[in-house]
């Protein structure tokens, strides 16, 4: 850490002045707002100045925009909204791609236009508002090119078309934005136009592809002053009914709750969810887990995916911890007792988050969630008596974040997470210092974090530490990086964060070469190499090294291909044995993957990949193949199939341990995953969606080769009684979701969902896929039908209900 802090003063020094010409757009205050219908025939638009002269951005900066594809924009505002009109001229409007899709699905086979609004003009944070040529809207938070499409606000946009091109009309309410409380606003803005038939993207303000981030190239907005926005209070009440049937038993449930957004000021917003219900969250893609680490899944619950960019600073917040499985156990059981019911999750009672940024570019965030007491059931097998055992008490989860941004490309952050559980249960507190600093010339960037974890158990507090430091060259065709990662043996952030490993002292270096202007054959390509050296911190021993090469090419015809090649030295794995201080040695190996992807603009397209990995000195072989064809039957109907096949022969892994020995076994592992995704879009507001996944995997120990682990990491052959503990596995899971979504008003949505689930795990590892699937269908199938309706209420539209006077008077 002392080297990290010695470097920091130099990182804050800007060695090269960085400047660029920025365009300026004047927004006009209006008194008669336009009707949002996409026609752009309102009187207000006729009186405003048009801003055009767009620049080439992709596939490269060279050249000028064809005069037949010019774009113009106009911008206005009042005390309620910001308004934008966009004119996208096209000499062949009948051939504009217009694939229909639903909200946020804006990167489909359709042209799109985007407003990138930076209300702090800080070069870092932008809110993007999209619309496609088919009328689909989308929004995302962008922080240094990191887009978060889980961010959803209520805004309106409509499109129209004539023989000159297509047009878009935006109404963006102030409750969708955050801005400093000053008389005269200093905003930045850029506009993007994507033309799919030409494979080009144009921007209003020029963006240099070779350096910096997109958000640093915003133009300036003048004229926005003395805004008196209305109360920023929006309510999202919901009601949900669920009917579940499994094995002849049917259950019904009805829930209702509310999400609230309240503007504490022009800059800060409170988000809260009361009596939440996440029954319609997408299913988790569960797999057969043979490794030493827990299986984790991405967040599907909207409250925990929307607007959490501040809380993800430092990567010490893993939202699936809130409402995850209980942390306690049932303790010692009596002679005739067994655990008859153990809950898989803990119910969330409520959650809130407060976040925003001051005029001095200081971001402040606070998150709080409370989960309820959760009990397991223990049954006496003789008397039948049942007792409840508390396995998770009332728990409180907190996060506090401070994030100072500066120079238009840098930030430093302090984050603290805290979990407090009632009673004699585990508590935890984790703090992190995070920095991401670049010089003004965007030549070099350094990022890193220092984390201190504290966990309270029955025996007292235990403190852990982790640090990361990376330095990057970020300008030009040739780029490189060096880095160091460290963690001591007691690091543990898993109460509200996620770390699989601790006790490491690793080093990394890498270099890459890429082009930013198209060549005769390619729109872009990139080749790179990365070398890693891995060690334990305590004891200081080498655990392994690897070197990887990767490449990516995209032709002018939108055909892409690439791959990687990687070599791993002997690896001392200190986690697979599941016993502290012990390790098993895996052999040297060489492997790679090749892939290609065809042009999605065509009705039929595909993605294909093949891979292989070969061990040295041992008979281990791995083969991989994935294929995903897609067919667009029309602009409304798209079907995507995918199949992933994995064959791993003569592998070995942990199976058991007793007081004296750690046992490993040789296994063949097969995995087959089939998925279907289909969508029929009636229009940008209504769609039927199908999502299907079947995952099958076996771990077969039929070779009857077993070992005990030696102290030096090698293995000695032994006999192992599979009758006592059969390690063979046959895992099969089936999930199907069929839904109808209807966005019947801005911010309001109804979803009717049918879900079908089957699962089976046994020891019949010699069954083939067809036989395993047949057995799966003999299992009870869970059928679920649910209807959820969410309605958007803006307080300003209903506040007269709370007034004592008659609004008609």
PEDA-V213332 format. One record per helix or strand of 2 or more residues. SS is the DSSP state (@ for helix, = for strand). FROM is the first residue (numbers start at 0). LEN is the number of residues. If there is no record, write none. Layout:
ss=SS from=FROM len=LEN
ss=SS from=FROM len=LEN
This chain:
ss=@ from=1 len=10
ss== from=23 len=3
ss== from=27 len=2
ss=@ from=42 len=4
ss== from=54 len=4
ss=@ from=66 len=3
ss== from=70 len=7
ss== from=80 len=9
ss=@ from=92 len=3
ss== from=111 len=7
ss== from=124 len=8
ss== from=136 len=7
ss== from=145 len=3
ss== from=155 len=7
ss== from=164 len=9
ss=@ from=173 len=3
ss== from=186 len=9
ss== from=199 len=4
ss=@ from=213 len=4
ss== from=218 len=4
ss== from=232 len=14
ss== from=248 len=15
ss== from=267 len=7
ss=@ from=301 len=4
ss=@ from=312 len=3
ss=@ from=318 len=3
ss== from=336 len=5
ss== from=347 len=10
ss== from=361 len=10
ss== from=373 len=7
ss== from=385 len=7
ss== from=394 len=12
ss== from=409 len=12
ss== from=426 len=12
ss== from=443 len=14
ss== from=459 len=14
ss== from=477 len=10
ss== from=503 len=11
ss== from=521 len=14
ss== from=541 len=14
ss== from=559 len=9
ss== from=570 len=3
ss== from=583 len=3
ss== from=588 len=9
ss== from=603 len=12
ss== from=620 len=12
ss== from=636 len=21
ss== from=661 len=22
ss== from=685 len=15
ss== from=705 len=4
ss== from=714 len=4
ss== from=728 len=17
ss== from=747 len=15
ss=@ from=768 len=8
ss== from=781 len=13
ss=@ from=794 len=8
